[in-house]
Amino acid sequence: MSTKILVATDGGAPATRAVEVARDLASRLGAQLGLVHVVDESRAFVPDLAALDEVIIADLRRKGLAALDRAYASVRSIVKAERFLIDGDPAQSIIATAERWGADLIVIGSDSRGRLAHFLLGSTADAVIRKAPCPVISVRAVPAAAETDGQTAAVAAAQ
């Protein structure tokens, strides 16, 4: 039985770093990699119509497939990988995909907004960490070692 590592990607910097970390782990462990992108349908909800805008949904799916394709291109020569494009709530969909696919580990990017922002707004990474059926590794866009002399992750990444 092969180890399975699921990594969530949305194409952003934290997710891109998460894909790199998951790829490296999968390579070292001889694991299979699952790449998941969730199309957040709430972003296409039109309150006046109480319905989803299909044009927006199609655009979100197109962007999701592009993010999956970029992630897949960065791992395919190193590890065996599968792609999943799911519609729904990001945290719930990542967790459900991990359960259905039989993931042994989830790797997810975190934006490191700070405790107050997470308390007020929540985050997908926080929700996945709290409810996942397996261990979760939360990855920052820039490793903490890259932050020196009080520089923020954004400044360190730009250098």
Sequence and secondary structure as in RCSB ss.txt:
>XXXX:A:sequence
MSTKILVATDGGAPATRAVEVARDLASRLGAQLGLVHVVDESRAFVPDLAALDEVIIADLRRKGLAALDRAYASV
RSIVKAERFLIDGDPAQSIIATAERWGADLIVIGSDSRGRLAHFLLGSTADAVIRKAPCPVISVRAVPAAAETDG
QTAAVAAAQ
>XXXX:A:secstr
   EEEEE  SSHHHHHHHHHHHHHHHHHT EEEEEEEE GGGGEETTTTEE HHHHHHHHHHHHHHHHHHHHHH
TTTS EEEEEEES HHHHHHHHHHHHT SEEEEEE    HHHHHHH  HHHHHHHH SS EEEEESS GGG  TT
  HHHHHH 
